[in-house]
């Protein structure tokens, strides 16, 4: 199973040439930190209330992009207030992204063409017509957004990250955006598998808004 940072990265890959979609720098950094935080929550390494988070298990997950964040928030002196969480970590966003890229290459999901910053997708779990795994991720999210089935909590996290960073508009047809937005609002209110996913989504959204304001 891929981590949330890895699948979030796949959503940023263009279908046509393997390049990356344009996302504001602060949204990219906050996005990958938010993805790592959500992964830690879903793997029961952290918990939270309305005001703060705390580490409940320091055991590494085995995924370097996620364990980097776990190490940082477990270190002495780290401010565990929810409002300060991503702000303290946002400087490590590119590192989380790079580690996710490396891992996807190791798993033979992405490959880098020699001498160019270009990432080419390969099939993973089952073949698709154009051999691009990104279609699998996008189609899975479309199924959740445009149907009424209860989604996997990972998909709720991934969709919320995509919406906040503006990627959702590159996944959902324009004619279905209103419906998808209503569905996202509905899903974000659900407390899934005992985890307060909504809280982490809110923390992330507030952090992106804060980072965007100070970059203006």
N, C-alpha and C positions, 0 to 999 in steps of 0.2 A: 504493500500500500504506500502511495506517495504521501508526503507530508503536505500540510496546507501551504507552507511557503513554496514547495515545488509545484503544486497545482496552480497556485496563484501566478507563478512565473510562466507556466505554460499558457495561461490566459493572456499574457502580454506579448506572446509571439504572434507575428502576422501570419496569416494563411498563405499569402502569395510568395513571399521570398525568405521567410525564416528570420526576418529582422524583428525589431521590437516596436510596439505601438508607442506613441508619444504620450507620456504621463508626466505631470509636473514633478520636479525632483523631490520636493518635500513629500508628495503623496507616495512616491516610490519607496522612499526610506521608511515612512510611517507604515506603509502597506506591508512590507516584509517583516517589520518588527511586530505589527499587529497579527500577522499570520503566525509567527513563531509563538506569540503569547497564547493565541487560540489553540495551537497544537499542544502546548504545555497544559492548558486547562483540560483539553479532551483526553490527555494522557495522565490526568490526575497528579500532575506535579505541582499545581498551584490551585488556590481557591480564592474567593473574594467576597466582600460584602459591598455595600454602596460606597464606602469611602476608601477602602484599601484592598490590596491583595496580600497574600502570604504564601510562602513556599511550604508545601506539605510533604514533599518527597524530593530530595536532592539527587536521586539516582539518575545518571545520564540516560537519555533515550536511545543513544547510539547514532543519532543524526546530528552531525556537527552544526548545521545551521540553527537547529533548535537548542542544542546544548550550550551554544555560545550565549544565548539569552538567559538560559537557566543559570549558568555560571555567574552572569552579571547581576541578576536579581538576588542571587544567594549570597553575594559578597557583603562583608561588613560595611555598614554605612549607606547602603542603597536605600533610597527613600521609597517605601512601599505604598505611599498614598496613590490612589487611583489616578488622581488628576496629574500627578507628576510622572507616572509610569513610563509612557512612551517617549515623553520629552527627554528623559534621561538616557533612553536607549536609541533614539533616532539616529545618532551618529554611527551606529553599527548596522544600519539598514542595508547599506551596499555590501557589507561583509556577509550578511545573511543571504542576500541575493546571490553573491558570487559562490558561496558554499553550496547553495541550492543548485546552481548551474553545474558545478563540478560533480555533484552527486547524480544529477540527471545524465551527465555524460558517462559516468561510471556504470550506470544502469542501462546504458545503450538506448536511452530514450531520446537523447539529443546528441548530436555530433557537431563539431566545429570544423568548418572548412578551413583549410590551410591558408594562412595569410590574410584572412578576412574575419571581421566580427559578424559572423553569420551562423545561426544555429538551425540545423536541419532536423526536423522531427522524424522519428521512426515509429513503427507500430509497436505496441507493448503487449496488451493483454489479448487482443484479437485483431486480425487485419482489417483495415479500412481501405476504401477504394484508392485514396491518394496517399496512403501510408503516412498520414499525419496524425499523431496522437492528440494534438490540440482539438481536433474535431470530436474526439471522444469526450473530453472534458466539457466542451461547449454544448454538445448534444445532451449530456447528462444534466447540465444546469437548465437547459431549455425544457427538458422533461419536467423538472421540478417547478420551474417558474410558470409554465403554461398548463399544468395539470393540478389536480387536487390531492395527489398522494402525499403522505407524510414523508418529508425528505430526511436523509441522513444528516445528523448535526454538523458534520464536516461541510456538507454542501451549503448549509445555512451560513456558516462562517465564510466560506469562499464567495458566496453570492454577495454578502454584505461588504466584503473587501472590494469586490469588483464594482459594486454600485458606487461606493464612496470614492473610488479612484477613477470613475468614469468609464470603466471598461465594459460595463453591462450594456451600454449602447452599441458596442461593437459585437455583441453576442445575440441580442434580441432584435428581431425586425422592428422597424419604426412603427409599424401598425400594431405591434403587440406591447409597446413600451408601457402604456398606461396600465394594462392588465398585469404586466410583470412587476411594476412598481407597487401596485396594490398587494400583490402576492408577497413581495419582499417585506412590506410593512406587517403583514399578517404573520409571516414566519419569524420575524425578528422578535415578536412578543412571546414566542414559545420557550419554555424552559425545558431543554432537551437532555435526556439521560442524566438528570440530576445536576447538570452544570448550568450555571447562570451565563449562558452564551450571550444573552442580551447585554449584560454588563460589559463584557469584553468588546462587543461591537460598539457600544456607546463610548467606551474609553478610546477606541481607535478613531471613531468619527470626530470626537472632540479634539484629539491630538492633531489630526489632519487639518482641521479648521484653524487651530492655534498656529501650526507651522506655516500654513498658507498666509495667515495674517501678517506674521513677522517677516515673510519673504517679500511682501508688497513694498 
